[in-house]
């Protein structure tokens, strides 16, 4: 697997802290802001590239700002 393929790979939500330094609960909260979660049996995964796109899009900053007012 190339570095680019690894970057775009799906990450298990339960391994989020180790893989992307965000808690699993944060990843689940981001799913409410557009991050897609993929279930395979009991395991739940998210895309590393979709997470990066969501963070850089500014959607989360706007949502957090609105929730504090």
Secondary structure, DSSP 8 states (H G I E B T S, - for coil): --HHHHHHSEEEGGGHHHHHS--HHHHHHHHTTT--EEEETTEEEEEHHHHHHHHHHTHHHHHHHHHH-
